[in-house]
Amino acid sequence: MTKPKRSPDKIISRIVRKVLARPWLPPAAMMMEARKFVLIFDIVSDTMCPWCWVGKKNLEFTLKETPEDVDIKNINWLPYFLDLTLSEEGTSTEEYYQKNYGDARAGERMKPLLISEGRKAGIDFTTYFNITHFRPTLRSHRLIEYAKQNGKQEEMVEALFRMYCEEGKALNDISALTQVAERIGLNGSNVRAYLQSKSNEQQVLELARSVRGDHSHGVPTFIFSLCDHKDVTYTLSGAQPPEVFTNVLEKLVAHKKRLKRLDQTKKD
């Protein structure tokens, strides 16, 4: 049994419907899209790390000056735990610094530099130095994963840093975390129920273990890669100034251009 032929009018109509369904871009925009260098960023951080917020702000400053031919496709925040042994009641800052840095007054020694660098990045760390106890950050990292699933990871990371460093609220406080979630448009009742459960806890811990093994032994760590050449990566550690981030972006774009020339040579 032969398949009936479609009429030319029906075929043309079907093609037109498909074309009209595609997102429309003017010719100049289509050419620009084709030329863009697509980058992916993975950022390893702990929400209790003030330098992670400084690094984030410095990166954002750099991205405001990103050339038109560079497209930041994805910024992904990955969990890290500076101290998984912290109790719910918390560990005094002096005890924490003594244990981890061998100097109970390490925080005080860091204060002038952090306040100075924070001011440059638009952050006021005055309240941060009123914190008397460090508490576990697992709930805050779970909340970042929850926000990611709801398309609000970037907003959540910023809101958590602000809540902790500028408002001095504990990162394991379910009420404070719920309020932050509501601020960025998430359903407070759903968030509270999520945080009161153990949902996603093991996944976040496993992801942190994987990140520590593969990429990072400290925070913040910034991992930059090309979308279509993920083996091409640059890694930066620490709260680098904007010019360092700019330099890395320029190197990635230059590397991508070399790869394109090589591909073109092979085709020729």
C-alpha positions in Angstrom: 0.0 0.0 0.0 1.6 3.3 -1.1 1.6 6.3 1.1 -0.6 9.2 -0.2 1.4 12.2 -1.5 1.0 15.4 0.4 -0.1 18.4 -1.6 2.6 21.1 -2.2 0.4 23.7 -0.4 0.3 21.6 2.8 4.1 21.0 2.7 4.7 24.8 2.3 2.3 25.6 5.1 4.0 23.2 7.4 7.5 24.7 6.7 6.1 28.2 7.2 4.6 27.2 10.6 8.0 25.8 11.7 9.9 28.9 10.7 7.4 31.2 12.4 7.7 29.1 15.6 11.4 29.9 15.9 12.7 32.9 17.9 13.2 35.7 15.5 16.5 37.7 15.4 17.4 40.4 12.9 20.3 39.4 10.6 22.9 41.5 12.5 21.8 39.8 15.8 22.0 36.3 14.2 25.6 37.1 13.0 26.5 38.3 16.5 25.0 35.1 18.1 27.1 33.0 15.8 30.3 34.8 16.7 29.8 34.8 20.4 32.2 33.0 22.7 30.1 31.1 25.3 31.6 30.8 28.7 30.6 28.7 31.8 31.6 29.6 35.3 31.7 27.3 38.3 32.2 29.0 41.6 33.1 27.1 44.8 32.3 28.9 48.0 31.1 28.6 51.6 28.3 31.0 52.7 30.3 31.8 55.9 33.3 33.0 53.9 33.3 36.8 53.6 36.1 36.7 51.0 33.8 34.7 48.8 31.4 37.6 48.7 34.2 40.0 47.8 35.3 37.7 45.0 31.7 37.5 43.7 31.3 41.3 43.7 34.7 41.7 41.9 33.6 39.2 39.2 30.3 41.0 38.7 32.2 44.2 38.2 34.3 42.5 35.5 31.2 41.0 33.8 29.7 44.5 33.4 32.6 45.3 31.1 32.3 42.0 29.2 32.7 42.5 25.4 29.6 42.0 23.2 31.1 38.8 21.6 31.3 37.1 25.0 28.2 35.3 26.3 28.1 34.1 30.0 25.9 31.1 29.6 25.9 29.7 33.1 27.2 30.6 36.5 26.9 27.6 38.8 27.6 27.9 42.6 29.1 24.8 44.2 29.1 24.0 47.9 32.2 23.9 50.2 32.3 23.5 53.9 35.1 25.3 55.8 34.2 23.3 58.9 31.7 20.5 59.0 32.3 19.9 62.7 30.5 23.1 63.8 27.6 22.4 66.2 24.1 23.9 65.9 24.9 26.0 69.0 28.0 27.2 67.2 31.7 27.6 68.0 33.1 30.8 69.4 35.1 32.8 66.8 38.2 32.7 69.0 38.1 28.9 69.4 37.4 28.5 65.6 40.4 30.7 64.6 42.7 29.0 67.2 41.7 25.6 65.9 41.9 26.4 62.1 44.6 29.1 62.0 46.5 28.6 65.2 45.7 32.2 66.3 42.6 33.1 68.3 42.9 36.7 67.1 43.2 35.9 63.4 39.8 37.5 62.8 40.9 40.8 64.3 44.1 40.8 62.3 42.1 40.3 59.1 39.6 43.1 59.9 41.4 46.1 58.3 42.0 44.4 55.0 38.6 42.8 54.8 36.8 46.1 55.6 39.0 47.9 53.0 38.4 45.3 50.2 34.8 45.1 51.1 34.3 48.8 50.8 35.9 48.7 47.3 33.4 46.0 46.4 30.4 47.9 47.9 30.1 45.7 51.0 29.9 46.9 54.6 31.6 44.3 56.8 31.2 46.2 60.1 28.4 43.9 61.4 30.4 40.8 60.4 33.0 41.5 63.1 30.2 41.5 65.7 29.6 37.8 65.1 30.6 35.9 68.2 30.0 32.3 67.0 30.4 30.4 63.7 27.5 28.0 63.0 27.1 25.2 60.4 26.2 26.2 56.8 24.6 23.0 55.5 21.1 24.4 55.5 22.2 27.5 53.6 23.8 25.3 50.9 20.7 23.2 50.7 18.7 26.4 50.2 21.0 27.4 47.3 20.3 24.1 45.6 16.6 24.6 46.2 16.8 28.1 44.7 18.7 26.7 41.7 15.9 24.3 41.0 13.5 27.3 41.0 15.7 29.5 38.8 16.9 31.8 41.6 20.4 30.5 42.5 22.3 33.7 41.8 19.7 35.8 43.8 19.9 33.4 46.7 23.7 33.4 46.9 23.7 37.2 47.1 20.9 37.3 49.6 22.6 34.8 51.9 25.9 36.7 51.9 24.1 39.9 52.7 22.0 38.2 55.5 25.2 36.8 57.1 27.9 39.4 56.6 25.8 42.6 56.8 22.9 41.6 59.0 24.8 39.1 61.2 22.1 36.4 61.1 23.0 32.7 61.6 23.3 30.5 58.5 21.6 27.6 60.2 18.6 29.7 61.5 15.5 28.3 59.6 13.4 31.4 60.3 16.1 33.8 58.9 16.7 31.5 55.9 13.0 31.4 55.2 12.8 35.2 55.3 15.6 35.5 52.9 13.9 33.0 50.5 10.7 35.1 50.7 12.7 38.2 49.9 13.7 36.8 46.5 10.2 35.5 45.7 10.2 31.9 46.9 7.3 30.5 48.9 8.1 30.7 52.6 6.0 27.8 53.7 7.5 25.5 51.1 11.0 26.6 52.0 10.5 26.2 55.7 9.1 22.6 55.2 12.1 21.8 53.0 14.6 23.1 55.5 13.0 21.3 58.4 13.3 18.0 56.5 16.5 16.2 55.4 15.7 16.7 51.7 18.7 17.1 49.5 21.1 16.9 52.4 23.1 13.9 51.3 23.3 15.2 47.7 24.7 18.5 48.8 27.3 16.8 51.1 28.3 14.4 48.2 28.6 17.3 45.8 30.8 19.2 48.3 33.0 16.1 48.6 33.3 15.8 44.9 34.1 19.5 44.4 36.8 19.3 47.1 38.4 16.3 45.4 38.2 17.6 41.9 38.7 21.3 42.0 39.2 23.1 45.2 41.1 23.0 48.5 39.9 26.4 49.6 37.4 29.2 48.8 36.6 31.0 46.9 37.6 29.1 43.8 36.5 30.2 40.3 36.6 27.8 37.4 36.1 29.2 33.9 35.6 27.1 30.8 34.5 27.3 27.2 31.0 25.9 26.6 32.0 23.8 23.6 35.6 23.0 24.9 35.0 22.1 28.5 38.6 20.7 28.7 39.8 24.3 28.3 39.6 25.7 31.9 41.2 28.4 34.0 41.1 28.2 37.8 41.5 31.1 40.2 41.7 30.9 43.9 40.9 33.8 46.3 39.0 37.0 46.1 40.8 38.3 43.1 40.5 41.9 41.9 38.5 42.7 38.8 41.6 43.1 36.6 42.6 39.5 37.3 39.2 38.2 36.2 39.4 40.4 33.1 42.8 38.8 32.2 41.4 35.3 32.5 38.4 36.2 30.3 40.8 37.6 27.7 42.9 34.4 27.8 39.8 32.3 27.3 38.6 34.3 24.3 42.1 34.2 22.8 42.2 30.4 23.3 38.8 30.1 21.6 40.0 32.1 18.6 43.1 29.9 18.2 40.8 26.8 18.3 38.6 28.3 15.6 41.5 29.1 13.4 42.8 25.5 13.8 39.3 24.1 12.9 39.2 26.4 9.8 42.7 25.2 8.8 41.6 21.6 9.0 38.5 22.2 6.9 40.6 24.0 4.2 
